Amino acid sequence: MKMFDLQQDVYRPLWLRVVIVAVCLGWAAVEFVSGAPFWGILFGAVGLYAAHQFFIAFDPKDPDEADRKE
C-alpha cells in the first residue's frame, strides 16, 4: 500500500483533479509571496507530484473495462 495513493476511483472526475493541483500550486505561490520559501517548496512539490499522478500516470478508465478488453 502506497502512502499517497492518487490512483483511486475517487479522483476520476477531471474537475476534482484540476482543483487539487490548482489549490496546491496556488498555496505554494501564497507561501512564496508571504516569505515562507520552505512551505512554498513543500506545497509546490506536492502540487507537482499530484499533477504528475493525475495527468500523466492516471488511468481514468474503469478497472472492469480494462479487464474486459484484455
All heavy atoms as a GROMACS GRO file, in nm:
protein
  564
    1MET      N    1   0.084  -0.118   0.000
    1MET     CA    2   0.000   0.000   0.000
    1MET      C    3   0.089   0.124   0.000
    1MET      O    4   0.178   0.139   0.081
    1MET     CB    5  -0.090  -0.002   0.122
    1MET     CG    6  -0.185   0.111   0.128
    1MET     SD    7  -0.295   0.088   0.267
    1MET     CE    8  -0.387   0.235   0.254
    2LYS      N    9   0.061   0.211  -0.094
    2LYS     CA   10   0.138   0.334  -0.104
    2LYS      C   11   0.088   0.436  -0.002
    2LYS      O   12  -0.028   0.436   0.036
    2LYS     CB   13   0.126   0.391  -0.244
    2LYS     CG   14   0.193   0.306  -0.348
    2LYS     CD   15   0.160   0.344  -0.490
    2LYS     CE   16   0.163   0.489  -0.519
    2LYS     NZ   17   0.145   0.522  -0.659
    3MET      N   18   0.179   0.523   0.039
    3MET     CA   19   0.141   0.625   0.137
    3MET      C   20   0.041   0.725   0.078
    3MET      O   21  -0.058   0.760   0.141
    3MET     CB   22   0.264   0.697   0.186
    3MET     CG   23   0.239   0.798   0.294
    3MET     SD   24   0.391   0.876   0.343
    3MET     CE   25   0.369   0.879   0.517
    4PHE      N   26   0.066   0.769  -0.043
    4PHE     CA   27  -0.022   0.862  -0.111
    4PHE      C   28  -0.071   0.797  -0.238
    4PHE      O   29  -0.010   0.811  -0.344
    4PHE     CB   30   0.050   0.993  -0.145
    4PHE     CG   31   0.100   1.066  -0.023
    4PHE    CD1   32   0.234   1.072   0.006
    4PHE    CD2   33   0.010   1.128   0.061
    4PHE    CE1   34   0.279   1.138   0.118
    4PHE    CE2   35   0.055   1.196   0.174
    4PHE     CZ   36   0.189   1.201   0.202
    5ASP      N   37  -0.181   0.725  -0.232
    5ASP     CA   38  -0.234   0.655  -0.348
    5ASP      C   39  -0.332   0.747  -0.421
    5ASP      O   40  -0.448   0.759  -0.383
    5ASP     CB   41  -0.302   0.526  -0.306
    5ASP     CG   42  -0.346   0.443  -0.424
    5ASP    OD1   43  -0.301   0.472  -0.537
    5ASP    OD2   44  -0.423   0.348  -0.404
    6LEU      N   45  -0.283   0.813  -0.524
    6LEU     CA   46  -0.367   0.906  -0.600
    6LEU      C   47  -0.430   0.838  -0.722
    6LEU      O   48  -0.484   0.907  -0.807
    6LEU     CB   49  -0.283   1.026  -0.644
    6LEU     CG   50  -0.224   1.109  -0.530
    6LEU    CD1   51  -0.143   1.225  -0.585
    6LEU    CD2   52  -0.332   1.159  -0.437
    7GLN      N   53  -0.425   0.708  -0.728
    7GLN     CA   54  -0.483   0.634  -0.841
    7GLN      C   55  -0.619   0.573  -0.804
    7GLN      O   56  -0.663   0.478  -0.867
    7GLN     CB   57  -0.386   0.523  -0.885
    7GLN     CG   58  -0.250   0.574  -0.926
    7GLN     CD   59  -0.256   0.661  -1.049
    7GLN    OE1   60  -0.331   0.633  -1.142
    7GLN    NE2   61  -0.177   0.766  -1.050
    8GLN      N   62  -0.684   0.624  -0.703
    8GLN     CA   63  -0.812   0.571  -0.659
    8GLN      C   64  -0.926   0.623  -0.746
    8GLN      O   65  -0.914   0.725  -0.813
    8GLN     CB   66  -0.837   0.608  -0.514
    8GLN     CG   67  -0.735   0.549  -0.420
    8GLN     CD   68  -0.759   0.593  -0.277
    8GLN    OE1   69  -0.863   0.650  -0.245
    8GLN    NE2   70  -0.664   0.567  -0.191
    9ASP      N   71  -1.039   0.553  -0.740
    9ASP     CA   72  -1.156   0.592  -0.819
    9ASP      C   73  -1.214   0.728  -0.778
    9ASP      O   74  -1.278   0.794  -0.858
    9ASP     CB   75  -1.266   0.487  -0.807
    9ASP     CG   76  -1.232   0.361  -0.884
    9ASP    OD1   77  -1.147   0.368  -0.975
    9ASP    OD2   78  -1.290   0.256  -0.853
   10VAL      N   79  -1.192   0.769  -0.655
   10VAL     CA   80  -1.247   0.896  -0.609
   10VAL      C   81  -1.189   1.014  -0.688
   10VAL      O   82  -1.254   1.118  -0.699
   10VAL     CB   83  -1.223   0.913  -0.457
   10VAL    CG1   84  -1.077   0.938  -0.426
   10VAL    CG2   85  -1.310   1.025  -0.402
   11TYR      N   86  -1.072   0.997  -0.747
   11TYR     CA   87  -1.008   1.103  -0.824
   11TYR      C   88  -1.040   1.097  -0.973
   11TYR      O   89  -0.976   1.163  -1.052
   11TYR     CB   90  -0.856   1.099  -0.805
   11TYR     CG   91  -0.814   1.116  -0.662
   11TYR    CD1   92  -0.747   1.016  -0.594
   11TYR    CD2   93  -0.841   1.234  -0.593
   11TYR    CE1   94  -0.708   1.032  -0.463
   11TYR    CE2   95  -0.802   1.250  -0.462
   11TYR     CZ   96  -0.736   1.148  -0.397
   11TYR     OH   97  -0.698   1.164  -0.267
   12ARG      N   98  -1.139   1.020  -1.013
   12ARG     CA   99  -1.172   1.006  -1.154
   12ARG      C  100  -1.225   1.135  -1.217
   12ARG      O  101  -1.187   1.167  -1.330
   12ARG     CB  102  -1.273   0.893  -1.174
   12ARG     CG  103  -1.300   0.870  -1.322
   12ARG     CD  104  -1.378   0.746  -1.347
   12ARG     NE  105  -1.294   0.633  -1.310
   12ARG     CZ  106  -1.341   0.517  -1.269
   12ARG    NH1  107  -1.470   0.500  -1.260
   12ARG    NH2  108  -1.261   0.420  -1.237
   13PRO      N  109  -1.309   1.216  -1.150
   13PRO     CA  110  -1.358   1.339  -1.215
   13PRO      C  111  -1.245   1.437  -1.243
   13PRO      O  112  -1.163   1.468  -1.156
   13PRO     CB  113  -1.456   1.398  -1.112
   13PRO     CG  114  -1.492   1.285  -1.023
   13PRO     CD  115  -1.374   1.195  -1.020
   14LEU      N  116  -1.241   1.486  -1.366
   14LEU     CA  117  -1.136   1.578  -1.407
   14LEU      C  118  -1.137   1.706  -1.325
   14LEU      O  119  -1.031   1.755  -1.285
   14LEU     CB  120  -1.150   1.610  -1.556
   14LEU     CG  121  -1.050   1.710  -1.613
   14LEU    CD1  122  -0.908   1.654  -1.601
   14LEU    CD2  123  -1.083   1.743  -1.756
   15TRP      N  124  -1.255   1.759  -1.295
   15TRP     CA  125  -1.263   1.884  -1.221
   15TRP      C  126  -1.198   1.871  -1.084
   15TRP      O  127  -1.134   1.964  -1.036
   15TRP     CB  128  -1.408   1.933  -1.207
   15TRP     CG  129  -1.492   1.848  -1.118
   15TRP    CD1  130  -1.571   1.743  -1.155
   15TRP    CD2  131  -1.506   1.861  -0.976
   15TRP    NE1  132  -1.632   1.688  -1.044
   15TRP    CE2  133  -1.594   1.758  -0.934
   15TRP    CE3  134  -1.453   1.947  -0.882
   15TRP    CZ2  135  -1.630   1.741  -0.801
   15TRP    CZ3  136  -1.489   1.929  -0.748
   15TRP    CH2  137  -1.576   1.828  -0.710
   16LEU      N  138  -1.212   1.757  -1.020
   16LEU     CA  139  -1.153   1.736  -0.888
   16LEU      C  140  -1.001   1.733  -0.895
   16LEU      O  141  -0.932   1.793  -0.812
   16LEU     CB  142  -1.205   1.606  -0.826
   16LEU     CG  143  -1.154   1.572  -0.687
   16LEU    CD1  144  -1.195   1.679  -0.588
   16LEU    CD2  145  -1.205   1.435  -0.645
   17ARG      N  146  -0.948   1.667  -0.997
   17ARG     CA  147  -0.802   1.661  -1.014
   17ARG      C  148  -0.745   1.800  -1.042
   17ARG      O  149  -0.641   1.838  -0.989
   17ARG     CB  150  -0.766   1.564  -1.126
   17ARG     CG  151  -0.800   1.420  -1.088
   17ARG     CD  152  -0.760   1.324  -1.195
   17ARG     NE  153  -0.865   1.320  -1.297
   17ARG     CZ  154  -0.843   1.293  -1.424
   17ARG    NH1  155  -0.723   1.269  -1.469
   17ARG    NH2  156  -0.943   1.290  -1.509
   18VAL      N  157  -0.815   1.878  -1.124
   18VAL     CA  158  -0.769   2.014  -1.156
   18VAL      C  159  -0.772   2.102  -1.031
   18VAL      O  160  -0.677   2.177  -1.004
   18VAL     CB  161  -0.854   2.074  -1.269
   18VAL    CG1  162  -0.826   2.222  -1.286
   18VAL    CG2  163  -0.830   2.000  -1.399
   19VAL      N  164  -0.877   2.092  -0.952
   19VAL     CA  165  -0.890   2.174  -0.832
   19VAL      C  166  -0.780   2.139  -0.731
   19VAL      O  167  -0.719   2.229  -0.672
   19VAL     CB  168  -1.030   2.157  -0.768
   19VAL    CG1  169  -1.035   2.213  -0.627
   19VAL    CG2  170  -1.135   2.222  -0.855
   20ILE      N  171  -0.752   2.012  -0.712
   20ILE     CA  172  -0.648   1.972  -0.616
   20ILE      C  173  -0.512   2.028  -0.656
   20ILE      O  174  -0.439   2.084  -0.574
   20ILE     CB  175  -0.644   1.819  -0.601
   20ILE    CG1  176  -0.770   1.770  -0.530
   20ILE    CG2  177  -0.519   1.775  -0.526
   20ILE    CD1  178  -0.787   1.619  -0.529
   21VAL      N  179  -0.477   2.015  -0.784
   21VAL     CA  180  -0.348   2.066  -0.830
   21VAL      C  181  -0.344   2.218  -0.820
   21VAL      O  182  -0.244   2.275  -0.775
   21VAL     CB  183  -0.321   2.018  -0.975
   21VAL    CG1  184  -0.199   2.087  -1.032
   21VAL    CG2  185  -0.302   1.867  -0.977
   22ALA      N  186  -0.451   2.284  -0.859
   22ALA     CA  187  -0.455   2.431  -0.855
   22ALA      C  188  -0.444   2.483  -0.711
   22ALA      O  189  -0.374   2.582  -0.686
   22ALA     CB  190  -0.583   2.482  -0.920
   23VAL      N  191  -0.510   2.418  -0.618
   23VAL     CA  192  -0.504   2.462  -0.478
   23VAL      C  193  -0.363   2.444  -0.424
   23VAL      O  194  -0.309   2.534  -0.357
   23VAL     CB  195  -0.608   2.385  -0.392
   23VAL    CG1  196  -0.580   2.403  -0.243
   23VAL    CG2  197  -0.748   2.430  -0.426
   24CYS      N  198  -0.301   2.331  -0.451
   24CYS     CA  199  -0.164   2.307  -0.402
   24CYS      C  200  -0.066   2.409  -0.460
   24CYS      O  201   0.014   2.468  -0.386
   24CYS     CB  202  -0.120   2.166  -0.435
   24CYS     SG  203  -0.203   2.038  -0.341
   25LEU      N  204  -0.071   2.430  -0.590
   25LEU     CA  205   0.022   2.524  -0.653
   25LEU      C  206  -0.012   2.668  -0.616
   25LEU      O  207   0.078   2.752  -0.599
   25LEU     CB  208   0.023   2.505  -0.804
   25LEU     CG  209   0.079   2.369  -0.851
   25LEU    CD1  210   0.070   2.358  -1.002
   25LEU    CD2  211   0.221   2.347  -0.802
   26GLY      N  212  -0.139   2.698  -0.600
   26GLY     CA  213  -0.179   2.831  -0.557
   26GLY      C  214  -0.132   2.861  -0.415
   26GLY      O  215  -0.085   2.971  -0.385
   27TRP      N  216  -0.144   2.761  -0.329
   27TRP     CA  217  -0.098   2.781  -0.192
   27TRP      C  218   0.054   2.795  -0.187
   27TRP      O  219   0.107   2.872  -0.106
   27TRP     CB  220  -0.144   2.669  -0.102
   27TRP     CG  221  -0.126   2.706   0.042
   27TRP    CD1  222  -0.031   2.662   0.128
   27TRP    CD2  223  -0.204   2.801   0.115
   27TRP    NE1  224  -0.044   2.723   0.249
   27TRP    CE2  225  -0.151   2.809   0.244
   27TRP    CE3  226  -0.314   2.880   0.082
   27TRP    CZ2  227  -0.205   2.894   0.341
   27TRP    CZ3  228  -0.366   2.962   0.180
   27TRP    CH2  229  -0.312   2.968   0.307
   28ALA      N  230   0.124   2.725  -0.275
   28ALA     CA  231   0.269   2.740  -0.285
   28ALA      C  232   0.303   2.885  -0.323
   28ALA      O  233   0.395   2.944  -0.265
   28ALA     CB  234   0.327   2.643  -0.386
   29ALA      N  235   0.230   2.942  -0.416
   29ALA     CA  236   0.254   3.081  -0.456
   29ALA      C  237   0.228   3.176  -0.339
   29ALA      O  238   0.305   3.270  -0.317
   29ALA     CB  239   0.165   3.117  -0.575
   30VAL      N  240   0.122   3.152  -0.263
   30VAL     CA  241   0.093   3.235  -0.146
   30VAL      C  242   0.208   3.229  -0.046
   30VAL      O  243   0.249   3.331   0.010
   30VAL     CB  244  -0.040   3.191  -0.080
   30VAL    CG1  245  -0.058   3.254   0.057
   30VAL    CG2  246  -0.158   3.223  -0.169
   31GLU      N  247   0.260   3.110  -0.023
   31GLU     CA  248   0.370   3.095   0.072
   31GLU      C  249   0.496   3.167   0.024
   31GLU      O  250   0.566   3.229   0.103
   31GLU     CB  251   0.398   2.948   0.097
   31GLU     CG  252   0.287   2.874   0.168
   31GLU     CD  253   0.263   2.921   0.311
   31GLU    OE1  254   0.348   2.992   0.367
   31GLU    OE2  255   0.157   2.888   0.366
   32PHE      N  256   0.526   3.156  -0.106
   32PHE     CA  257   0.643   3.227  -0.159
   32PHE      C  258   0.627   3.379  -0.146
   32PHE      O  259   0.720   3.449  -0.108
   32PHE     CB  260   0.669   3.190  -0.304
   32PHE     CG  261   0.742   3.059  -0.321
   32PHE    CD1  262   0.683   2.954  -0.389
   32PHE    CD2  263   0.870   3.041  -0.270
   32PHE    CE1  264   0.749   2.834  -0.406
   32PHE    CE2  265   0.938   2.921  -0.286
   32PHE     CZ  266   0.878   2.817  -0.354
   33VAL      N  267   0.509   3.428  -0.177
   33VAL     CA  268   0.484   3.572  -0.170
   33VAL      C  269   0.492   3.622  -0.025
   33VAL      O  270   0.541   3.732   0.001
   33VAL     CB  271   0.347   3.607  -0.232
   33VAL    CG1  272   0.306   3.749  -0.202
   33VAL    CG2  273   0.351   3.583  -0.382
   34SER      N  274   0.448   3.541   0.069
   34SER     CA  275   0.450   3.583   0.209
   34SER      C  276   0.587   3.564   0.274
   34SER      O  277   0.604   3.598   0.391
   34SER     CB  278   0.343   3.508   0.288
   34SER     OG  279   0.378   3.371   0.299
   35GLY      N  280   0.682   3.511   0.200
   35GLY     CA  281   0.818   3.500   0.252
   35GLY      C  282   0.848   3.371   0.326
   35GLY      O  283   0.935   3.369   0.412
   36ALA      N  284   0.776   3.264   0.294
   36ALA     CA  285   0.799   3.135   0.358
   36ALA      C  286   0.841   3.034   0.250
   36ALA      O  287   0.760   2.953   0.205
   36ALA     CB  288   0.674   3.088   0.430
   37PRO      N  289   0.968   3.038   0.210
   37PRO     CA  290   1.009   2.951   0.100
   37PRO      C  291   1.002   2.801   0.131
   37PRO      O  292   0.978   2.721   0.042
   37PRO     CB  293   1.153   2.994   0.072
   37PRO     CG  294   1.199   3.059   0.196
   37PRO     CD  295   1.078   3.120   0.259
   38PHE      N  296   1.023   2.763   0.256
   38PHE     CA  297   1.014   2.620   0.291
   38PHE      C  298   0.876   2.565   0.258
   38PHE      O  299   0.862   2.462   0.192
   38PHE     CB  300   1.046   2.598   0.439
   38PHE     CG  301   1.018   2.456   0.484
   38PHE    CD1  302   1.107   2.355   0.452
   38PHE    CD2  303   0.903   2.424   0.554
   38PHE    CE1  304   1.082   2.225   0.491
   38PHE    CE2  305   0.877   2.295   0.593
   38PHE     CZ  306   0.966   2.193   0.562
   39TRP      N  307   0.772   2.634   0.305
   39TRP     CA  308   0.636   2.589   0.279
   39TRP      C  309   0.599   2.602   0.132
   39TRP      O  310   0.523   2.521   0.079
   39TRP     CB  311   0.537   2.664   0.367
   39TRP     CG  312   0.554   2.628   0.511
   39TRP    CD1  313   0.608   2.706   0.608
   39TRP    CD2  314   0.522   2.502   0.572
   39TRP    NE1  315   0.610   2.636   0.726
   39TRP    CE2  316   0.558   2.512   0.707
   39TRP    CE3  317   0.466   2.384   0.526
   39TRP    CZ2  318   0.540   2.407   0.797
   39TRP    CZ3  319   0.448   2.279   0.614
   39TRP    CH2  320   0.485   2.290   0.748
   40GLY      N  321   0.654   2.703   0.067
   40GLY     CA  322   0.630   2.718  -0.076
   40GLY      C  323   0.687   2.601  -0.155
   40GLY      O  324   0.622   2.548  -0.245
   41ILE      N  325   0.808   2.560  -0.121
   41ILE     CA  326   0.869   2.446  -0.188
   41ILE      C  327   0.792   2.318  -0.157
   41ILE      O  328   0.767   2.235  -0.245
   41ILE     CB  329   1.017   2.432  -0.148
   41ILE    CG1  330   1.097   2.547  -0.207
   41ILE    CG2  331   1.074   2.298  -0.190
   41ILE    CD1  332   1.239   2.557  -0.156
   42LEU      N  333   0.750   2.303  -0.030
   42LEU     CA  334   0.677   2.183   0.010
   42LEU      C  335   0.545   2.171  -0.067
   42LEU      O  336   0.515   2.066  -0.126
   42LEU     CB  337   0.652   2.186   0.160
   42LEU     CG  338   0.586   2.062   0.217
   42LEU    CD1  339   0.685   1.946   0.215
   42LEU    CD2  340   0.539   2.088   0.358
   43PHE      N  341   0.465   2.278  -0.067
   43PHE     CA  342   0.337   2.273  -0.138
   43PHE      C  343   0.356   2.268  -0.289
   43PHE      O  344   0.275   2.207  -0.360
   43PHE     CB  345   0.247   2.390  -0.098
   43PHE     CG  346   0.176   2.367   0.031
   43PHE    CD1  347   0.227   2.418   0.150
   43PHE    CD2  348   0.060   2.292   0.036
   43PHE    CE1  349   0.163   2.396   0.270
   43PHE    CE2  350  -0.006   2.269   0.156
   43PHE     CZ  351   0.047   2.321   0.274
   44GLY      N  352   0.461   2.330  -0.339
   44GLY     CA  353   0.491   2.320  -0.481
   44GLY      C  354   0.524   2.178  -0.522
   44GLY      O  355   0.481   2.129  -0.626
   45ALA      N  356   0.602   2.110  -0.438
   45ALA     CA  357   0.637   1.970  -0.467
   45ALA      C  358   0.513   1.881  -0.462
   45ALA      O  359   0.496   1.793  -0.547
   45ALA     CB  360   0.742   1.921  -0.368
   46VAL      N  361   0.427   1.905  -0.365
   46VAL     CA  362   0.303   1.827  -0.356
   46VAL      C  363   0.216   1.852  -0.480
   46VAL      O  364   0.158   1.759  -0.537
   46VAL     CB  365   0.226   1.860  -0.226
   46VAL    CG1  366   0.086   1.800  -0.229
   46VAL    CG2  367   0.303   1.809  -0.105
   47GLY      N  368   0.206   1.977  -0.522
   47GLY     CA  369   0.128   2.011  -0.640
   47GLY      C  370   0.184   1.949  -0.767
   47GLY      O  371   0.108   1.898  -0.850
   48LEU      N  372   0.316   1.951  -0.781
   48LEU     CA  373   0.377   1.889  -0.899
   48LEU      C  374   0.362   1.738  -0.898
   48LEU      O  375   0.339   1.676  -1.002
   48LEU     CB  376   0.524   1.929  -0.909
   48LEU     CG  377   0.549   2.076  -0.940
   48LEU    CD1  378   0.698   2.106  -0.936
   48LEU    CD2  379   0.491   2.113  -1.075
   49TYR      N  380   0.375   1.678  -0.780
   49TYR     CA  381   0.354   1.533  -0.768
   49TYR      C  382   0.210   1.496  -0.803
   49TYR      O  383   0.186   1.400  -0.877
   49TYR     CB  384   0.388   1.486  -0.627
   49TYR     CG  385   0.362   1.339  -0.605
   49TYR    CD1  386   0.445   1.243  -0.660
   49TYR    CD2  387   0.253   1.296  -0.530
   49TYR    CE1  388   0.421   1.108  -0.641
   49TYR    CE2  389   0.228   1.162  -0.510
   49TYR     CZ  390   0.312   1.068  -0.566
   49TYR     OH  391   0.287   0.935  -0.546
   50ALA      N  392   0.116   1.574  -0.752
   50ALA     CA  393  -0.025   1.549  -0.782
   50ALA      C  394  -0.053   1.567  -0.931
   50ALA      O  395  -0.126   1.488  -0.992
   50ALA     CB  396  -0.115   1.640  -0.700
   51ALA      N  397   0.007   1.669  -0.992
   51ALA     CA  398  -0.012   1.691  -1.136
   51ALA      C  399   0.041   1.573  -1.215
   51ALA      O  400  -0.023   1.527  -1.310
   51ALA     CB  401   0.059   1.820  -1.178
   52HIS      N  402   0.156   1.522  -1.177
   52HIS     CA  403   0.211   1.405  -1.246
   52HIS      C  404   0.120   1.284  -1.230
   52HIS      O  405   0.088   1.215  -1.327
   52HIS     CB  406   0.351   1.372  -1.192
   52HIS     CG  407   0.406   1.246  -1.251
   52HIS    ND1  408   0.391   1.124  -1.190
   52HIS    CD2  409   0.474   1.224  -1.366
   52HIS    CE1  410   0.448   1.032  -1.265
   52HIS    NE2  411   0.498   1.090  -1.373
   53GLN      N  412   0.076   1.259  -1.108
   53GLN     CA  413  -0.009   1.142  -1.082
   53GLN      C  414  -0.147   1.154  -1.147
   53GLN      O  415  -0.203   1.055  -1.191
   53GLN     CB  416  -0.026   1.122  -0.930
   53GLN     CG  417   0.099   1.074  -0.863
   53GLN     CD  418   0.142   0.937  -0.913
   53GLN    OE1  419   0.064   0.842  -0.908
   53GLN    NE2  420   0.263   0.928  -0.960
   54PHE      N  421  -0.201   1.276  -1.153
   54PHE     CA  422  -0.336   1.295  -1.207
   54PHE      C  423  -0.341   1.308  -1.358
   54PHE      O  424  -0.442   1.273  -1.419
   54PHE     CB  425  -0.401   1.418  -1.145
   54PHE     CG  426  -0.441   1.401  -1.002
   54PHE    CD1  427  -0.447   1.511  -0.918
   54PHE    CD2  428  -0.475   1.278  -0.950
   54PHE    CE1  429  -0.485   1.497  -0.786
   54PHE    CE2  430  -0.513   1.263  -0.818
   54PHE     CZ  431  -0.518   1.372  -0.736
   55PHE      N  432  -0.237   1.361  -1.421
   55PHE     CA  433  -0.246   1.391  -1.564
   55PHE      C  434  -0.149   1.312  -1.650
   55PHE      O  435  -0.168   1.304  -1.771
   55PHE     CB  436  -0.227   1.540  -1.588
   55PHE     CG  437  -0.329   1.623  -1.513
   55PHE    CD1  438  -0.289   1.708  -1.412
   55PHE    CD2  439  -0.463   1.612  -1.543
   55PHE    CE1  440  -0.383   1.782  -1.342
   55PHE    CE2  441  -0.556   1.685  -1.474
   55PHE     CZ  442  -0.516   1.771  -1.373
   56ILE      N  443  -0.047   1.253  -1.593
   56ILE     CA  444   0.048   1.174  -1.671
   56ILE      C  445   0.031   1.025  -1.641
   56ILE      O  446   0.016   0.945  -1.732
   56ILE     CB  447   0.192   1.221  -1.645
   56ILE    CG1  448   0.209   1.365  -1.693
   56ILE    CG2  449   0.293   1.129  -1.714
   56ILE    CD1  450   0.340   1.429  -1.656
   57ALA      N  451   0.030   0.990  -1.514
   57ALA     CA  452   0.026   0.849  -1.475
   57ALA      C  453  -0.115   0.797  -1.451
   57ALA      O  454  -0.135   0.676  -1.439
   57ALA     CB  455   0.111   0.828  -1.350
   58PHE      N  456  -0.215   0.884  -1.444
   58PHE     CA  457  -0.352   0.843  -1.408
   58PHE      C  458  -0.421   0.777  -1.526
   58PHE      O  459  -0.415   0.825  -1.638
   58PHE     CB  460  -0.432   0.966  -1.363
   58PHE     CG  461  -0.564   0.932  -1.300
   58PHE    CD1  462  -0.569   0.881  -1.172
   58PHE    CD2  463  -0.683   0.951  -1.368
   58PHE    CE1  464  -0.690   0.850  -1.113
   58PHE    CE2  465  -0.804   0.921  -1.310
   58PHE     CZ  466  -0.808   0.870  -1.182
   59ASP      N  467  -0.489   0.666  -1.498
   59ASP     CA  468  -0.568   0.597  -1.600
   59ASP      C  469  -0.715   0.608  -1.558
   59ASP      O  470  -0.759   0.534  -1.471
   59ASP     CB  471  -0.526   0.451  -1.611
   59ASP     CG  472  -0.596   0.380  -1.724
   59ASP    OD1  473  -0.654   0.447  -1.811
   59ASP    OD2  474  -0.592   0.256  -1.726
   60PRO      N  475  -0.792   0.700  -1.617
   60PRO     CA  476  -0.929   0.723  -1.571
   60PRO      C  477  -1.030   0.615  -1.612
   60PRO      O  478  -1.145   0.625  -1.578
   60PRO     CB  479  -0.965   0.856  -1.636
   60PRO     CG  480  -0.884   0.861  -1.759
   60PRO     CD  481  -0.755   0.791  -1.724
   61LYS      N  482  -0.984   0.514  -1.682
   61LYS     CA  483  -1.077   0.409  -1.724
   61LYS      C  484  -1.122   0.326  -1.605
   61LYS      O  485  -1.051   0.310  -1.507
   61LYS     CB  486  -1.009   0.318  -1.826
   61LYS     CG  487  -0.973   0.388  -1.954
   61LYS     CD  488  -0.904   0.295  -2.048
   61LYS     CE  489  -0.858   0.372  -2.170
   61LYS     NZ  490  -0.766   0.297  -2.251
   62ASP      N  491  -1.241   0.272  -1.618
   62ASP     CA  492  -1.295   0.184  -1.516
   62ASP      C  493  -1.213   0.056  -1.512
   62ASP      O  494  -1.186  -0.002  -1.618
   62ASP     CB  495  -1.441   0.154  -1.550
   62ASP     CG  496  -1.512   0.077  -1.441
   62ASP    OD1  497  -1.461   0.077  -1.327
   62ASP    OD2  498  -1.617   0.017  -1.470
   63PRO      N  499  -1.170   0.009  -1.396
   63PRO     CA  500  -1.089  -0.113  -1.390
   63PRO      C  501  -1.158  -0.234  -1.453
   63PRO      O  502  -1.094  -0.321  -1.510
   63PRO     CB  503  -1.068  -0.136  -1.241
   63PRO     CG  504  -1.097  -0.007  -1.175
   63PRO     CD  505  -1.189   0.068  -1.267
   64ASP      N  506  -1.292  -0.239  -1.446
   64ASP     CA  507  -1.364  -0.350  -1.507
   64ASP      C  508  -1.354  -0.347  -1.660
   64ASP      O  509  -1.347  -0.450  -1.724
   64ASP     CB  510  -1.511  -0.348  -1.465
   64ASP     CG  511  -1.527  -0.372  -1.317
   64ASP    OD1  512  -1.439  -0.439  -1.259
   64ASP    OD2  513  -1.625  -0.323  -1.259
   65GLU      N  514  -1.352  -0.226  -1.719
   65GLU     CA  515  -1.336  -0.212  -1.864
   65GLU      C  516  -1.200  -0.265  -1.908
   65GLU      O  517  -1.190  -0.331  -2.011
   65GLU     CB  518  -1.350  -0.067  -1.906
   65GLU     CG  519  -1.489  -0.013  -1.903
   65GLU     CD  520  -1.493   0.132  -1.948
   65GLU    OE1  521  -1.399   0.175  -2.019
   65GLU    OE2  522  -1.590   0.202  -1.916
   66ALA      N  523  -1.098  -0.234  -1.834
   66ALA     CA  524  -0.963  -0.279  -1.870
   66ALA      C  525  -0.954  -0.431  -1.865
   66ALA      O  526  -0.888  -0.493  -1.950
   66ALA     CB  527  -0.860  -0.217  -1.776
   67ASP      N  528  -1.022  -0.493  -1.769
   67ASP     CA  529  -1.020  -0.638  -1.759
   67ASP      C  530  -1.092  -0.704  -1.876
   67ASP      O  531  -1.054  -0.809  -1.926
   67ASP     CB  532  -1.082  -0.685  -1.628
   67ASP     CG  533  -0.996  -0.649  -1.508
   67ASP    OD1  534  -0.875  -0.624  -1.527
   67ASP    OD2  535  -1.049  -0.644  -1.396
   68ARG      N  536  -1.202  -0.643  -1.923
   68ARG     CA  537  -1.278  -0.700  -2.033
   68ARG      C  538  -1.205  -0.692  -2.166
   68ARG      O  539  -1.222  -0.776  -2.250
   68ARG     CB  540  -1.413  -0.627  -2.045
   68ARG     CG  541  -1.513  -0.675  -1.944
   68ARG     CD  542  -1.647  -0.611  -1.968
   68ARG     NE  543  -1.671  -0.525  -1.852
   68ARG     CZ  544  -1.727  -0.408  -1.854
   68ARG    NH1  545  -1.766  -0.356  -1.967
   68ARG    NH2  546  -1.745  -0.339  -1.745
   69LYS      N  547  -1.121  -0.589  -2.186
   69LYS     CA  548  -1.052  -0.572  -2.313
   69LYS      C  549  -0.934  -0.666  -2.326
   69LYS      O  550  -0.889  -0.694  -2.436
   69LYS     CB  551  -1.006  -0.428  -2.327
   69LYS     CG  552  -1.119  -0.332  -2.350
   69LYS     CD  553  -1.069  -0.192  -2.368
   69LYS     CE  554  -1.186  -0.098  -2.389
   69LYS     NZ  555  -1.140   0.040  -2.405
   70GLU      N  556  -0.880  -0.713  -2.216
   70GLU     CA  557  -0.761  -0.798  -2.223
   70GLU      C  558  -0.794  -0.939  -2.258
   70GLU      O  559  -0.882  -1.001  -2.256
   70GLU     CB  560  -0.685  -0.794  -2.090
   70GLU     CG  561  -0.625  -0.660  -2.066
   70GLU     CD  562  -0.553  -0.654  -1.930
   70GLU    OE1  563  -0.558  -0.752  -1.855
   70GLU    OE2  564  -0.494  -0.551  -1.903
   0.00000   0.00000   0.00000
